Amino acid sequence: MMGQEHLQNHPGTTRVAEDPVVVCAADNGFVMPLAVAVRSVVTNLDPRRKLTLFVLDGGISGENRRRLEQSWEMDRLVVHWIRPDLEALRDLSVSDQVTIAAYFRILIGKMLPNDVRKVIYLDCDLVVLGDLGLLWDQPMEGRHCLAVQDVASPYFDSEQALPDFPRRAPYLAAVRPVMNYRELGIRGQAKYFNSGILVIDLARWRQENLTDQLLDCLHQNREHVLWWDQYALNVVLAGKWGELDPRWNQLAMIHTFPSWQTSPLDEATYRRIVREPWIVHFASPSKPWHYGNSHPRRDLYFQYLDQTAWATWRPKRPPFSLSEWQYARIRRWRSLCGRQYRKLKTHLLRRSA
């Protein structure tokens, strides 16, 4: 079995059916966010439940592994460390911000023991505020996975699907996140999901060999791939996924809409996501652990970090030592540039319509 590390005789492998099973993926660069994410899960989990955690290990050092285990309430948590087979991901595109670990979730069906038939996959750049047991209890209703529609790119073709498109278009990250959706036989009005939080029917994934389908999709559509594994997951699972309450994945993008009218959401949904998130997902290039990050819920990250072996850690000012006033000017400049960019984007969209 791909990447499996002696799980058969691992202490505590017997699981209670009602207890959640979570999968996270990280390398040495993401150990602190992993510590925060898991700590927030355990802290807010119903105390009658325990958690089984599988960490897809992209090269975490022994010292960092020990610090991670020190950071969590181990009496309520069983941890399994799994080294993925990186050869299966050879030649897939990465970037300065995204490492090969971003693709680990598509290997889950071949990496976890066969008796694990359902999992919750969580990105590491998040804080869980709700009881994850409630997410675990969501009925699958025959779906391959459950996910939250992506507010940054809500449809395969938002120009077709969104009412009042010109007003909303400038604030979307991508109007067509899968540019070749027509050639793939997918409707433009089909919803597009964010892959950072997934409830997965692992038995169904294995039965249909989704790992190979996802890898084939990435290789066959290499020139069209946007947002790495999320492209393949949305293409292969189009029409096969179920929609979660969006409070299970409050994306950072929600805070960039000036109002609900410029978002792809109705007013009630927009306000629920902003005010009552169950998971705060810092899904943007700027993370809470970066100096100068201005996410409005950044304090949550450090609140949970201070309950881990990295307590009191804070990002250091860059060596060129800009003042807070200078950072404020830069943020203002970026905001003004963003407005000009959105105006130009709207103009070009209207011309191409």
N, C-alpha and C positions, 0 to 999 in steps of 0.2 A: 504494500500500500504506500502511495507516494508520501514521503516525508514523515511517516509515522515514527514516533520515538517511544518504544517499549511501554505502550499504554495498558496492555493486557494485565500486567501485574502491578500497576500503579496504585498506591493506596488511595482509597476513596473513589474508585472508578464507578462504583454502584451509585446510580443517581435516582432521586425521587422524581417520578414522572411530572409532578407539578412544579418542580424547581427549574428556573430558566437555565438555558445553556447559551453562553455568549462566546462569540469569536471576535478577536481583535487582531490586527496585523501591525507590526512595528519593527523598526530597526533601531540602532543605537541613537539615531538622531531624534527619535520620538519617544524615548523612555519616560520623560517627565509628563508629556501629554497622556501617555498610556496610564501612568500612575494616577493622574487626576481623573481620567475617565472611569477607571475601574473603582477608584475610591468613591466617586459620586454614585455609582451604581449600587455598591454595597451599603453605603450610608442610607440611601433612600428606598432600599428593598424592604418589603414586608419582613419583619423580624422572624416570622414563622418559616421563612423560606431561606434556602441556601442557594449559592450560585456555583455553577460549573463554568470555568473559563478556559478556553483554548487560545493560546497566544501563538499566532503564526510569526515565528521568529526570523527576522531578516538579518540577524547578526548582532543580537544583544549580548554584550559582554557578561561574563560570570558575575562581576561586581555589580553591574546594573541590575541583573536578574535578582540578586540578593536584596538590593535596595527596593526593588519593586515588591518583592514578597514581604519586606518589612513594612511597606506602605499600606498594605491591605489587611483587613480583619480576617486572618487565615482560618479562624474557627468557623467562619461562614462561607468559606471559599475553597474550592478545589481547583488548582491550576495545572494545566498540561501545556508543555512547551513543544512546539512542532516546527521543525525546519523544513520549509518548502523546497521542492525540487526546482531550482532556478533555471535549469535547462529548458523546462517547458515554456518559460517566458522569454527565452532568448530572442533578440531582435525586436522586442516591443519598445515603443518610444517612451522615453522618460524626459525629465527636464531638471533644471536647477532646484525647483521646489517640489517636484514629484519624483520619488524613487520607484524602483521596481516593486516595492512593497505595496504600492497602490493596486497592483494586479492580483495580489494573493487571494482576494475573496473569490475570484472565479475558479480557484483550485480547491475550494472547500470540499466539494463532493468527493474528491480523491484523497484528501489529507486526513479527514476525521474518521474515527472508527465507525464501522457499519451500523452499530447499535445506536448511534446518534442520528436521529431521523428528522430533527427540527432544531434550528439555531436562530439566534438573533445575531446579526453581524453589526458591529459598531465601529465607525471610524474612531480614531484617537483624539481628534481635535474637537472634543465636545465635553459638555457637562450634563449629566443626567439629573433632573430635578424631580421626576416622577417615579413611581414604583414600577420598575421594569417588569415585575410579575404581571402587571395589567397588560403590558404589551405582549408578553409571552402568551397570555390567555386569549388573545385575539383569534377568532376562528379563521382558518385558512380558506374554507369554502371552495376547495379544489384549485386554488391558485398556486402558482409556483413560488411566489413570494409576495409579501406585503411591503409597501413603500409609500413615501410621501411625494406628491407631485412637486416638481422643482419650480419654485417661484421665479427663479432666474431665467428659466427656459421651459415654460409650462407645457408646450405642445411641440410636436414634430414640425409644425408650421404654424406659428402663432399669428401670422398675418391672416391665415384662413380661419383660425379658431377663435381669436379674441375679438369681442366687440370693442368698438372705439379704439381700434388698433393704433392709429397715429398718435393718440395721447399716451398710450402705454409703451409703444415701441422703443423710445429712447432710453428706457430704464431697464430693458431686458439685456441679459448677458449674451444671448443668442436667439435670433428669431427662428432659425432652423438649425438646431443642434446636430441633426443628422441630415446633411445636405443632400444625400442620395436616397432619401426615404422613398421617393417615387419608384426608383429602380428596384428597391427592396420590397415593394408591394405593401407599404405601410401608408395609412391614411394621414393626411396632414393634420386632421382634427384629433388624432390619437394623443393621449396625454403622455408626457415624458417625466420620468421620476428621477429623484436624486438617490444615489446608491450608498450614501453614507450610513443610513440606518435601514436595515432589511430584516424582515422575518422570513426565513427560508424553509420551505418544505424540502429538506435534504434528500428524503427518500425519492421524491419525484425527480429531483435534479439528477440523482444517480440513475434512475430508471431511464431517463431520456438522454443521458450522457451529455449534460449541458456544458460540462467543462470543455470538452472537445468542440462543441458547437461555438462556444464563446471565443475560444482561441482561433478557430477557423474564421470567424467573423472579423476578428481584429487583423488577421493576416490578409484576408481577401479584400478588405476595404481600407487598407492602410492609408491611402491618400485622403480618405474622408474622416478619419478618426478624430473626434474632438472630445476632450475630457476623458481620455484613457479608457479604463474598463467600463465606465458609465455608458460609453457609446455602444459597446457590445451587449451589455446587459439590457439596454433599452431596445435594441434591434431584435435580439433573440427572444426576449420576453414580451414583445409587443402583443397586447391582448391577453397575456397570461398572468398578469400581476393584479393584485388587489390594492385598493387605496386606503391608507391609514389616515386617522385624524392628523391634520398638519401640525398640531402641537407636539407630535413626536419627533419633529425635525424642523426646528426654527432655524432657518438658514440666515447667515449674516446679511444676505442680499435684502432681506425684509426691511432692514434699517436704511436702505438707500432710496426707497420710494418716498417722495415728498408727502404722499397721502395715499389712502386706499384707492382713490380714483385712478392713480397712475400705476397701480399694481394690477396683476392679473386676477385679483381676488375680490369677492364682495366685501362690503364694509364689516359685517359681523365676523367673518372668518379672519380678515386682516387684523382686527382688534384682538381676537382671541389668541392668535399666534404671537402678536407683539406683547400682550399683557400676561398670558398664562402659558408660557412654553413648558413642555414636559422634558424636552431635550433642547439645549442651546448648542447649536452646531456652528463652530467658528470656521465655516467653509469659505475662506477667501485667502488670497496670498498673504495678507497681513494677519498674524496670529497674536493671541494675547501675550505670548512669551517674547514677542518682538518689541523692541524699544519704540515708543511712539504709537503703538496700536491704540485706536480710539473706539473699539467696539463698546457699545453701551453696557454690556454685561461682562466686561473683562474681569471685574472684581470677583466674579464667581470662580474663575479659573484659579486665582490665587487663594481664594477661600479654601478650596479643596487641596491645592498644592501644599498649603501649610499644615495639612493633616497627613502628609506623606514624609518620606525620608529626605525630600528636597525642601522641607519647610524653610521659610524666610528667603528662598532664592528669588531674585528679581533680575530682569534684564539690565545689563549695563549700558550706560550712555555710549554711543559709538565714539571711536577715537577722535573724530573731527569735532566732537563736543559742541553740537549746536545747542543754543539756549531754548528754553520752553517757548519764548516769544518767536524764535526763528522757526521752530517746529509748527507753531500755530500759523505762521505766514505760509509755510510750505503746504499745510493742509488746506488753507484757504485757496492757494494757487491751484492745487489739485482739484478742488471743488469747482473753481471757475473753468478750468480746462475741461472738466467733465461736462459742464453745462454746454460749452461750445461743441464738444464732441457729440453730445446728444442732439443738439440742433442740426449739426451736419448729418448725423445718422438719419434723422427724420426726413431731412431734405432729400437724401439719396434714396431712401425707401419710397418716398412719394414719386420721385422721378422714375424709379424702376417698376412702379405699380402699373 
